[in-house]
Amino acid sequence: MIVFPAIDLKDGRVVRLVKGAFDTASQVADDAVATARAFAAAGAEWVHMVDLDGARSGARQNGGIVAAVAATGLSVQLGGGIRSLEDLEAVFALGVRRAVIGSAAVADPELVRRAVERFGPERIAVGLDVRDGSVRTAGWEADSGRDWLDFARQMEAMGAATLIFTDIDTDGTLSGPPFPKLAALQNAVGCRLIASGGVASNADLKKLAETGLYGAIVGKAWYAGKVDLAAAIREVNTL
């Protein structure tokens, strides 16, 4: 399993939110590039980045920071404000290795099919951001009314090979991952799954790896000193 340490950007700052609420944003690091280098020093090969300004407004605002992180040599997986093939071209030009389509996949499912056809399935992921069984959009602030498992199946049919599942009610809470929901998603689709939300310890990451997931994102737990990233990467690589 790949461990994806996370960098969330808002107004140029590295922040964390609780349950996706923008009014809970707190700065957790002084410098995104220095943070990325710390991840690399711990053995990480990927970093998961979110342009929160882009996710909320649809207009990406942190491209310079994303490019600087990509220049460290880490493979960047980026979401937030990616709404079109032109946006995909722009973020790939920054050095991003994989782009995450979120709100736009709900509004225009065919975009996912076109993106996969143009860039290949390895470079495209779909964000599955869920609260109370419904897919959320616009930085998690809008309820799409779409059932999450039905949407996941649709995305698989569109050619998506990778889904990033975030259980919003556990995100940033250090309450543990939503294992029953992850199991339901594994039963519903054959896509590679990346779990996001709730990780609180190295034991959580080990348990996620044991379920056969492709990846897991760790954010607040690392910034709070509750996860030893180097030890986690060593452990999951042996499973």
FENFEN-V420682 format. One record per residue. N is the residue number from 1. SS is DSSP state (H for helix, E for strand, - for the rest). PHI is phi as a letter, one per 40 degrees, with the letter a starting at -180 (NA if undefined). OMEGA is omega in degrees with one decimal (999 if undefined). Layout:
n->N ss->SS phi->PHI omega->OMEGA
n->N ss->SS phi->PHI omega->OMEGA
This chain:
n->1 ss->- phi->NA omega->176.7
n->2 ss->E phi->c omega->172.7
n->3 ss->E phi->c omega->-179.8
n->4 ss->E phi->b omega->171.2
n->5 ss->E phi->c omega->-168.3
n->6 ss->E phi->b omega->170.7
n->7 ss->E phi->b omega->176.1
n->8 ss->E phi->b omega->-175.3
n->9 ss->E phi->b omega->173.9
n->10 ss->E phi->a omega->-178.7
n->11 ss->- phi->f omega->178.1
n->12 ss->- phi->g omega->-178.1
n->13 ss->E phi->b omega->174.4
n->14 ss->E phi->c omega->-173.2
n->15 ss->E phi->b omega->168.1
n->16 ss->E phi->b omega->175.5
n->17 ss->E phi->b omega->172.0
n->18 ss->E phi->b omega->-179.0
n->19 ss->- phi->f omega->175.2
n->20 ss->- phi->g omega->-177.5
n->21 ss->E phi->c omega->-175.8
n->22 ss->E phi->c omega->-179.7
n->23 ss->E phi->c omega->176.1
n->24 ss->E phi->c omega->-175.1
n->25 ss->E phi->d omega->175.7
n->26 ss->E phi->b omega->180.0
n->27 ss->E phi->c omega->-175.7
n->28 ss->E phi->b omega->177.9
n->29 ss->E phi->a omega->-177.9
n->30 ss->- phi->c omega->-170.9
n->31 ss->- phi->a omega->-177.4
n->32 ss->H phi->c omega->-177.8
n->33 ss->H phi->c omega->177.6
n->34 ss->H phi->c omega->177.5
n->35 ss->H phi->c omega->178.7
n->36 ss->H phi->c omega->178.7
n->37 ss->H phi->c omega->175.3
n->38 ss->H phi->c omega->176.5
n->39 ss->H phi->c omega->-179.5
n->40 ss->H phi->c omega->179.4
n->41 ss->H phi->c omega->178.5
n->42 ss->- phi->c omega->178.3
n->43 ss->- phi->h omega->178.9
n->44 ss->- phi->c omega->174.9
n->45 ss->- phi->b omega->-179.8
n->46 ss->E phi->b omega->167.5
n->47 ss->E phi->b omega->177.0
n->48 ss->E phi->c omega->-178.7
n->49 ss->E phi->b omega->176.3
n->50 ss->E phi->b omega->171.7
n->51 ss->E phi->c omega->-175.9
n->52 ss->H phi->c omega->176.9
n->53 ss->H phi->c omega->178.5
n->54 ss->H phi->c omega->-179.6
n->55 ss->H phi->c omega->-175.6
n->56 ss->H phi->c omega->-172.1
n->57 ss->H phi->b omega->-175.4
n->58 ss->- phi->g omega->-179.8
n->59 ss->- phi->b omega->-178.7
n->60 ss->- phi->c omega->-173.4
n->61 ss->- phi->b omega->-172.9
n->62 ss->- phi->b omega->-175.2
n->63 ss->H phi->c omega->-179.6
n->64 ss->H phi->c omega->179.0
n->65 ss->H phi->c omega->178.2
n->66 ss->H phi->d omega->179.5
n->67 ss->H phi->c omega->-179.9
n->68 ss->H phi->c omega->177.2
n->69 ss->H phi->c omega->178.1
n->70 ss->H phi->c omega->-179.1
n->71 ss->- phi->c omega->177.2
n->72 ss->- phi->c omega->-178.5
n->73 ss->- phi->h omega->174.3
n->74 ss->- phi->c omega->172.2
n->75 ss->E phi->c omega->-175.4
n->76 ss->E phi->c omega->170.6
n->77 ss->E phi->b omega->-170.0
n->78 ss->E phi->b omega->171.8
n->79 ss->E phi->b omega->177.0
n->80 ss->- phi->h omega->175.0
n->81 ss->- phi->g omega->179.3
n->82 ss->- phi->c omega->-170.1
n->83 ss->- phi->b omega->-172.3
n->84 ss->- phi->a omega->174.8
n->85 ss->H phi->c omega->178.3
n->86 ss->H phi->c omega->175.8
n->87 ss->H phi->c omega->178.2
n->88 ss->H phi->c omega->176.9
n->89 ss->H phi->d omega->-176.7
n->90 ss->H phi->c omega->-177.9
n->91 ss->H phi->c omega->175.9
n->92 ss->H phi->c omega->177.0
n->93 ss->H phi->c omega->176.9
n->94 ss->- phi->c omega->-177.0
n->95 ss->- phi->h omega->179.3
n->96 ss->- phi->c omega->179.9
n->97 ss->- phi->c omega->179.5
n->98 ss->E phi->b omega->179.8
n->99 ss->E phi->b omega->-177.7
n->100 ss->E phi->b omega->176.3
n->101 ss->E phi->c omega->-177.5
n->102 ss->- phi->b omega->-177.1
n->103 ss->H phi->d omega->-176.7
n->104 ss->H phi->c omega->178.4
n->105 ss->H phi->c omega->177.0
n->106 ss->H phi->c omega->-177.5
n->107 ss->H phi->c omega->-174.8
n->108 ss->- phi->a omega->-178.1
n->109 ss->H phi->d omega->179.8
n->110 ss->H phi->c omega->177.2
n->111 ss->H phi->d omega->179.6
n->112 ss->H phi->c omega->178.8
n->113 ss->H phi->c omega->179.9
n->114 ss->H phi->c omega->-179.6
n->115 ss->H phi->c omega->179.1
n->116 ss->H phi->c omega->179.7
n->117 ss->H phi->c omega->-176.2
n->118 ss->H phi->c omega->-171.1
n->119 ss->H phi->b omega->-178.8
n->120 ss->- phi->g omega->-174.8
n->121 ss->H phi->c omega->-178.7
n->122 ss->H phi->c omega->-173.4
n->123 ss->H phi->c omega->-175.8
n->124 ss->E phi->b omega->169.9
n->125 ss->E phi->b omega->175.0
n->126 ss->E phi->b omega->177.4
n->127 ss->E phi->c omega->179.3
n->128 ss->E phi->b omega->-174.2
n->129 ss->E phi->b omega->-163.8
n->130 ss->E phi->b omega->169.7
n->131 ss->E phi->b omega->179.2
n->132 ss->- phi->f omega->176.0
n->133 ss->- phi->g omega->-177.0
n->134 ss->E phi->b omega->179.3
n->135 ss->E phi->c omega->179.2
n->136 ss->E phi->b omega->-179.4
n->137 ss->E phi->b omega->176.5
n->138 ss->- phi->f omega->-179.1
n->139 ss->- phi->g omega->177.8
n->140 ss->- phi->g omega->-175.5
n->141 ss->- phi->c omega->-177.5
n->142 ss->E phi->b omega->177.9
n->143 ss->E phi->c omega->-177.8
n->144 ss->E phi->c omega->-174.6
n->145 ss->E phi->g omega->-179.1
n->146 ss->E phi->c omega->174.3
n->147 ss->E phi->c omega->-171.2
n->148 ss->H phi->c omega->-179.1
n->149 ss->H phi->c omega->175.6
n->150 ss->H phi->c omega->179.2
n->151 ss->H phi->c omega->178.8
n->152 ss->H phi->d omega->178.9
n->153 ss->H phi->c omega->178.2
n->154 ss->H phi->c omega->-179.5
n->155 ss->H phi->c omega->175.9
n->156 ss->H phi->c omega->178.8
n->157 ss->H phi->c omega->178.1
n->158 ss->- phi->c omega->177.1
n->159 ss->- phi->h omega->179.4
n->160 ss->- phi->c omega->179.0
n->161 ss->- phi->c omega->-175.7
n->162 ss->E phi->b omega->174.8
n->163 ss->E phi->b omega->174.8
n->164 ss->E phi->b omega->-176.4
n->165 ss->E phi->c omega->175.1
n->166 ss->E phi->b omega->172.1
n->167 ss->E phi->c omega->-169.8
n->168 ss->- phi->d omega->-176.8
n->169 ss->- phi->c omega->175.1
n->170 ss->- phi->b omega->-174.5
n->171 ss->- phi->c omega->178.1
n->172 ss->- phi->g omega->-175.7
n->173 ss->- phi->b omega->-176.8
n->174 ss->- phi->f omega->-175.4
n->175 ss->- phi->b omega->-177.1
n->176 ss->- phi->g omega->-179.0
n->177 ss->- phi->c omega->179.7
n->178 ss->- phi->c omega->-172.7
n->179 ss->H phi->d omega->179.5
n->180 ss->H phi->c omega->178.9
n->181 ss->H phi->c omega->177.3
n->182 ss->H phi->c omega->178.2
n->183 ss->H phi->c omega->178.2
n->184 ss->H phi->c omega->179.5
n->185 ss->H phi->c omega->176.9
n->186 ss->H phi->c omega->178.5
n->187 ss->H phi->c omega->-174.5
n->188 ss->H phi->c omega->-175.0
n->189 ss->- phi->b omega->177.0
n->190 ss->- phi->b omega->179.8
n->191 ss->- phi->c omega->167.8
n->192 ss->E phi->c omega->-175.7
n->193 ss->E phi->b omega->173.4
n->194 ss->E phi->b omega->-179.1
n->195 ss->E phi->c omega->178.1
n->196 ss->E phi->b omega->176.1
n->197 ss->- phi->h omega->170.3
n->198 ss->- phi->g omega->-178.1
n->199 ss->- phi->d omega->-175.9
n->200 ss->- phi->b omega->-173.3
n->201 ss->- phi->a omega->173.0
n->202 ss->H phi->c omega->178.6
n->203 ss->H phi->c omega->176.4
n->204 ss->H phi->c omega->-179.3
n->205 ss->H phi->c omega->177.7
n->206 ss->H phi->c omega->-179.1
n->207 ss->H phi->c omega->176.6
n->208 ss->H phi->c omega->179.5
n->209 ss->H phi->c omega->-178.3
n->210 ss->H phi->c omega->177.5
n->211 ss->- phi->c omega->177.9
n->212 ss->- phi->g omega->178.6
n->213 ss->- phi->c omega->175.0
n->214 ss->- phi->c omega->-176.2
n->215 ss->E phi->a omega->175.5
n->216 ss->E phi->a omega->179.6
n->217 ss->E phi->c omega->176.1
n->218 ss->E phi->b omega->-178.3
n->219 ss->- phi->b omega->-173.4
n->220 ss->H phi->d omega->-177.1
n->221 ss->H phi->c omega->177.5
n->222 ss->H phi->c omega->-178.9
n->223 ss->H phi->c omega->179.7
n->224 ss->- phi->c omega->177.6
n->225 ss->- phi->g omega->-178.0
n->226 ss->- phi->c omega->177.9
n->227 ss->- phi->b omega->171.1
n->228 ss->- phi->c omega->-171.4
n->229 ss->H phi->c omega->-178.6
n->230 ss->H phi->c omega->179.9
n->231 ss->H phi->c omega->-179.6
n->232 ss->H phi->c omega->-179.5
n->233 ss->H phi->c omega->178.0
n->234 ss->H phi->c omega->-174.9
n->235 ss->H phi->c omega->-176.3
n->236 ss->H phi->c omega->178.1
n->237 ss->H phi->c omega->179.9
n->238 ss->- phi->c omega->-177.2
n->239 ss->- phi->c omega->999
